[in-house]
Amino acid sequence: MNFTYISPKNQEEALAILAEHSTNAAVLAGGTDLLLAIKDEVKTPSVLIDLKPSNILNSIEEDKAGNLNIGAFTTVREIEKSDLIASKYPFFQKSAAMLGSVQIRNRATIGGNLCNASPCANLALPLLALDAEVLLEKKGGSRKISINDFFISNGITAKADDEMLTHIFIPKNDGKGVFIFHSKRRAMDIAVVAVCINLLKDDDNKITDIRIALGSVAPVPMRAKKAEEMIRGNVLNDKLIVESAQCASDESNPIDDARASAWYRREMVKSLVARGLSSLK
């Protein structure tokens, strides 16, 4: 567990260090996941890059068009307590409030939660439901990709070794949303199943657009796209809710583990999606 600790003065210096060390370097944000992985020797970086002391990439800003720009080092607690997030996307705020303890939320960052690429990443679900984009930067270049393309597999993302996640962009969205978190304990627990739904209606109450994001039921946070397509263009009614909830359950791909069986998770997807859709009807 030997590594070189470097605290660069700015982002440019951090990207230069990443370019030099590439596969042997890790970026330290809050450290709530990374330091445990290093302790257990799941990850063995030779260089640890800590940008926290430089106090950058930790803002939540809205432009004139209503789009949000969130720095990747913004803590989960800052998202939870943000009046801007609360007013625009209360279901996003709720997803932050349900993550771990206050102590964890004060350290954990949105960038770390996404880059850890856990199937139960709380913040991934509202970002999927809001069709967010992430900015990946490296020395001499950058690229912006959809959050839908960011998660590859459990613990693996589309971020290259010499890249750093720096910003999350949320386009203006006037829809209504809901976040539902189901776990064995009422607090400080990982979701057995989590669901986030965001939808837009026209004047005739038809669903013009919808996104249903599911957590803890596949190798990565996922969208129930077949269920979305079933709903899109229709008015929500009890029959459609039951059928689309079943469709979302069928799309999920959970596993048996210590927290729940795959069968139970599929049943909970059906139940929670139906509950969420009913609340937005």
C-alpha positions as CSV (number, residue, x, y, z in Angstrom):
1,M,0.0,0.0,0.0
2,N,2.9,2.4,-0.9
3,F,2.1,5.4,-3.1
4,T,3.3,8.9,-3.8
5,Y,0.9,11.6,-2.6
6,I,0.7,14.7,-4.8
7,S,-1.5,17.7,-4.2
8,P,-1.4,19.8,-7.4
9,K,-2.1,23.5,-7.3
10,N,-4.6,23.5,-10.1
11,Q,-6.4,21.3,-12.6
12,E,-3.8,21.8,-15.3
13,E,-1.1,20.4,-13.1
14,A,-3.3,17.5,-12.1
15,L,-3.9,16.6,-15.8
16,A,-0.2,16.8,-16.5
17,I,0.5,14.3,-13.7
18,L,-2.3,12.1,-15.0
19,A,-0.7,12.2,-18.5
20,E,2.7,11.2,-17.1
21,H,1.6,8.4,-14.9
22,S,-1.6,7.3,-16.6
23,T,-2.6,3.7,-15.5
24,N,-0.6,4.1,-12.2
25,A,-2.4,7.2,-11.0
26,A,-5.7,7.7,-9.2
27,V,-7.5,11.0,-8.5
28,L,-8.6,11.4,-4.9
29,A,-11.9,13.3,-4.4
30,G,-13.7,12.5,-1.2
31,G,-11.9,9.2,-0.8
32,T,-14.9,7.4,0.7
33,D,-14.6,4.6,-1.9
34,L,-11.1,4.9,-3.2
35,L,-9.3,4.8,0.1
36,L,-11.2,1.6,1.1
37,A,-10.2,0.1,-2.3
38,I,-6.6,1.0,-1.7
39,K,-6.7,-0.4,1.9
40,D,-8.1,-3.7,0.6
41,E,-5.6,-3.7,-2.3
42,V,-8.5,-3.8,-4.8
43,K,-6.8,-0.7,-6.4
44,T,-3.0,-0.2,-6.1
45,P,-2.1,3.2,-7.6
46,S,1.5,4.3,-7.3
47,V,0.5,8.0,-7.5
48,L,-2.4,9.6,-5.6
49,I,-3.5,13.0,-6.9
50,D,-5.4,15.0,-4.3
51,L,-7.2,18.1,-5.7
52,K,-9.3,18.7,-2.6
53,P,-6.9,21.3,-1.1
54,S,-7.0,23.4,-4.2
55,N,-10.7,24.0,-3.7
56,I,-11.7,23.7,-7.4
57,L,-14.5,22.0,-9.4
58,N,-16.9,22.3,-6.4
59,S,-19.6,24.6,-7.7
60,I,-23.2,24.4,-8.8
61,E,-24.1,27.0,-11.4
62,E,-27.1,27.8,-13.6
63,D,-26.7,29.6,-16.9
64,K,-29.3,32.0,-18.4
65,A,-30.9,29.1,-20.3
66,G,-31.6,27.2,-17.1
67,N,-28.9,24.6,-17.7
68,L,-26.9,23.4,-14.7
69,N,-23.1,22.9,-14.5
70,I,-21.9,20.9,-11.4
71,G,-18.2,20.6,-10.6
72,A,-17.1,17.0,-10.2
73,F,-15.7,17.7,-6.7
74,T,-18.9,19.1,-5.4
75,T,-19.8,17.1,-2.3
76,V,-23.0,15.1,-2.0
77,R,-23.9,17.2,1.1
78,E,-23.6,20.4,-1.0
79,I,-26.0,18.9,-3.5
80,E,-28.4,17.9,-0.7
81,K,-28.3,21.4,0.8
82,S,-28.4,23.4,-2.5
83,D,-31.5,25.6,-2.8
84,L,-31.0,25.6,-6.6
85,I,-31.1,21.8,-6.8
86,A,-34.1,21.7,-4.4
87,S,-36.1,24.2,-6.4
88,K,-35.4,22.7,-9.8
89,Y,-35.0,18.9,-9.2
90,P,-36.1,17.9,-5.7
91,F,-35.8,14.2,-6.6
92,F,-32.1,14.8,-7.3
93,Q,-31.8,16.4,-3.9
94,K,-33.5,13.4,-2.3
95,S,-31.1,11.0,-4.0
96,A,-28.2,12.9,-2.4
97,A,-29.9,13.0,1.0
98,M,-30.3,9.2,1.0
99,L,-26.6,8.5,0.4
100,G,-24.8,7.2,3.5
101,S,-24.4,9.3,6.7
102,V,-23.9,13.1,7.0
103,Q,-20.2,12.4,7.6
104,I,-20.0,10.5,4.4
105,R,-22.0,13.1,2.4
106,N,-19.6,15.8,3.7
107,R,-16.7,13.9,2.0
108,A,-18.1,12.0,-0.9
109,T,-18.3,13.9,-4.2
110,I,-20.6,13.6,-7.2
111,G,-17.7,12.8,-9.4
112,G,-16.5,10.0,-7.2
113,N,-20.0,8.5,-6.9
114,L,-20.1,8.4,-10.7
115,C,-16.6,7.2,-11.4
116,N,-16.9,4.4,-8.8
117,A,-19.5,3.0,-11.2
118,S,-21.4,1.0,-8.7
119,P,-24.8,-0.4,-9.7
120,C,-26.3,1.3,-6.6
121,A,-24.8,4.8,-7.2
122,N,-27.5,7.1,-5.9
123,L,-26.6,10.2,-7.9
124,A,-26.4,8.3,-11.2
125,L,-30.2,7.7,-11.3
126,P,-31.5,11.3,-11.4
127,L,-28.7,12.2,-13.8
128,L,-29.9,9.4,-16.1
129,A,-33.4,10.6,-15.7
130,L,-32.3,14.2,-16.5
131,D,-30.3,13.1,-19.6
132,A,-27.1,14.7,-18.2
133,E,-23.7,14.9,-19.8
134,V,-20.2,14.6,-18.3
135,L,-17.1,16.4,-19.3
136,L,-13.9,14.3,-19.4
137,E,-10.6,16.3,-19.6
138,K,-7.0,15.3,-20.2
139,K,-3.8,17.2,-21.0
140,G,-4.4,18.8,-24.4
141,G,-8.0,17.8,-24.9
142,S,-11.5,17.1,-23.6
143,R,-14.7,15.4,-24.6
144,K,-18.3,15.5,-23.5
145,I,-20.4,12.3,-23.4
146,S,-23.9,11.4,-22.4
147,I,-24.3,9.9,-18.9
148,N,-26.0,7.0,-20.8
149,D,-22.7,6.1,-22.3
150,F,-20.5,6.6,-19.2
151,F,-21.1,3.4,-17.3
152,I,-19.6,0.3,-19.0
153,S,-19.7,-2.4,-16.3
154,N,-19.5,-2.7,-12.5
155,G,-16.6,-0.5,-11.5
156,I,-15.7,0.4,-15.1
157,T,-16.6,3.7,-17.0
158,A,-15.8,5.2,-20.3
159,K,-13.2,7.5,-18.7
160,A,-9.7,6.8,-20.0
161,D,-6.8,6.4,-17.6
162,D,-5.4,9.8,-18.5
163,E,-8.8,11.6,-18.2
164,M,-10.5,13.2,-15.3
165,L,-14.2,13.8,-14.9
166,T,-14.5,17.6,-14.3
167,H,-18.1,18.7,-14.9
168,I,-21.6,17.3,-15.0
169,F,-24.1,19.2,-17.2
170,I,-27.8,19.0,-16.8
171,P,-29.9,20.5,-19.6
172,K,-33.0,22.5,-18.5
173,N,-35.8,20.1,-17.8
174,D,-39.4,21.2,-16.9
175,G,-40.6,17.7,-16.1
176,K,-41.8,16.2,-12.9
177,G,-39.7,13.5,-11.1
178,V,-39.6,11.1,-8.2
179,F,-36.8,9.2,-6.5
180,I,-37.6,6.1,-4.5
181,F,-35.0,4.2,-2.4
182,H,-35.6,0.8,-0.9
183,S,-33.2,-0.7,1.6
184,K,-33.2,-2.9,4.6
185,R,-32.5,0.0,7.0
186,R,-34.2,3.4,7.0
187,A,-30.8,5.3,6.8
188,M,-27.1,4.7,6.1
189,D,-27.7,1.8,3.8
190,I,-27.1,0.8,0.2
191,A,-30.2,0.5,-1.9
192,V,-31.6,-3.0,-2.5
193,V,-33.5,-1.3,-5.4
194,A,-33.7,2.4,-6.3
195,V,-35.9,4.0,-9.0
196,C,-35.9,7.5,-10.5
197,I,-38.6,8.7,-12.9
198,N,-38.7,12.0,-14.8
199,L,-41.5,12.8,-17.2
200,L,-43.0,15.6,-19.3
201,K,-46.7,16.0,-20.2
202,D,-48.5,18.1,-22.8
203,D,-51.7,20.0,-22.3
204,D,-53.7,16.9,-23.0
205,N,-51.9,15.0,-20.2
206,K,-50.0,12.8,-22.7
207,I,-46.5,11.8,-21.8
208,T,-44.3,13.5,-24.3
209,D,-41.0,12.2,-22.8
210,I,-40.1,9.9,-19.9
211,R,-37.0,8.4,-18.4
212,I,-37.0,5.5,-15.9
213,A,-33.7,4.9,-14.2
214,L,-33.0,1.8,-12.1
215,G,-30.3,1.1,-9.5
216,S,-29.0,-2.1,-7.9
217,V,-30.7,-4.3,-10.5
218,A,-28.0,-4.6,-13.2
219,P,-24.2,-4.4,-13.6
220,V,-24.5,-0.6,-13.9
221,P,-27.2,2.0,-13.3
222,M,-29.6,1.5,-16.2
223,R,-32.6,2.9,-18.1
224,A,-35.8,0.9,-18.6
225,K,-36.1,2.0,-22.2
226,K,-38.8,-0.5,-23.3
227,A,-41.0,0.6,-20.5
228,E,-40.3,4.3,-21.4
229,E,-41.3,3.6,-25.0
230,M,-44.5,1.9,-23.9
231,I,-45.5,5.0,-21.9
232,R,-44.3,7.7,-24.3
233,G,-47.2,9.3,-26.3
234,N,-49.9,8.0,-23.9
235,V,-51.9,9.2,-20.9
236,L,-51.0,7.4,-17.8
237,N,-53.8,5.1,-16.5
238,D,-53.9,2.2,-14.1
239,K,-53.6,-0.4,-16.8
240,L,-50.6,1.3,-18.5
241,I,-48.9,1.7,-15.1
242,V,-49.2,-2.0,-14.3
243,E,-48.0,-3.1,-17.8
244,S,-45.0,-0.7,-17.9
245,A,-43.9,-1.5,-14.4
246,Q,-43.9,-5.2,-15.4
247,C,-41.9,-4.3,-18.5
248,A,-39.3,-2.4,-16.4
249,S,-39.0,-5.4,-14.1
250,D,-38.5,-7.7,-17.1
251,E,-35.7,-5.4,-18.4
252,S,-33.8,-5.4,-15.1
253,N,-31.0,-7.9,-14.7
254,P,-30.3,-8.3,-11.0
255,I,-28.3,-10.8,-9.1
256,D,-28.7,-12.8,-5.9
257,D,-26.5,-11.4,-3.1
258,A,-26.5,-10.9,0.7
259,R,-29.0,-8.0,0.5
260,A,-31.7,-9.6,-1.7
261,S,-32.4,-12.3,-4.2
262,A,-32.8,-11.5,-7.9
263,W,-36.5,-12.5,-7.8
264,Y,-37.1,-10.0,-4.9
265,R,-35.4,-7.2,-6.7
266,R,-37.5,-7.8,-9.9
267,E,-40.6,-7.7,-7.8
268,M,-39.5,-4.5,-6.1
269,V,-38.7,-2.9,-9.5
270,K,-42.3,-3.6,-10.5
271,S,-43.7,-2.2,-7.2
272,L,-41.5,0.9,-7.1
273,V,-41.9,1.9,-10.8
274,A,-45.7,1.5,-10.4
275,R,-45.6,3.6,-7.2
276,G,-43.5,6.3,-8.9
277,L,-45.7,6.5,-12.0
278,S,-48.8,6.6,-9.9
279,S,-47.4,9.6,-7.9
280,L,-46.8,11.5,-11.2
281,K,-50.1,10.6,-12.9
